[in-house]
């Protein structure tokens, strides 16, 4: 293999972009904006073609102005389009003037429409590959480069790229539902460690859903998430824990405390009694081959998590993902923190759908939740999008007796639930064993 074959020329992307400039067809569509007799074709084109589809920036600006006029119910003419595209100034007027008097042939419409949208979609993919190349050269290591690549590809809107295989007729969907109802054993869900919660969740955690576990610090959100992952793995469901707050050994220590019934104090001090050592070895023998992975990277990003989860899904399958915890994930620092958290929340929801797995995400609650006595959905910290994106939200709170002393119970408030009923239940709270229930 020659050097040229191994290392493509750096201007390859530029050459590809140059070939994806259907200027004649773009001009045909722009001419529709100046032709009174082409109203029906113009309305269809304004719906199906986006400004980003045009390779000529001036055309895209005119098209965006025309779409805005159309949305507002205003007439789309050469004069109104040129006036609406005021950011382009004289350029807009000159561009429109080139097409005044043109009479587009209706027979050419389907080809022009298809060619402009096709080239627009391919051009966005090529531009994404250029950004991937740039970010790869600046990446710290291979995993960071892969995460960056997945992030850039994830920004591509598959609907805009013409991939409509996810659009189906209601008849087809009802046929699939009929078959599913006749074969309930094929429906996939993962039971949680708590029977009462499983009953409220119609069996447990459902694939393709995101579950938020909200609590104040020290109220059990990480313990709950770790228990869910370990329990799923014990049943043969591949699970993964991404931990920002704790290292993998500390996470394992908490899991062992629960699974082996060894007090956390002994594990923390590294002073196990003979009885605890026996429990530990028995638990290790039965649990060491659980399909459970723990990732302790301290600077987790959504792109990195998505890349790792896709790899796990390909290799061994993946049913449950725990990310501990949401507000510790890094986002795009160029955006306000609320927007960062919103983007992360939405991305995790999309990841659950893409990989057909349950994503469990502990999240911090605001301080004022304690002052009011009972937390609500609005107390999830840093973004209101969390409660919108979640399929279920569980809010945890320690319970106290009349004298203000902990009574050994944990309130579990199911504040949002697309699986079944909402409401409250109580479970035993045993933090010395890193256990709920």
Beta strands, then each sheet from edge to edge (+ up, - down):
strand 1: 189-190
strand 2: 205-206
strand 3: 210-215
strand 4: 239-243
strand 5: 292-295
strand 6: 320-324
strand 7: 358-364
strand 8: 392-400
strand 9: 406-417
strand 10: 423-430
strand 11: 435-436
sheet 1: 1+ 2-
sheet 2: 5+ 4+ 6+ 7+ 3+ 8+ 9- 10+ 11-
end
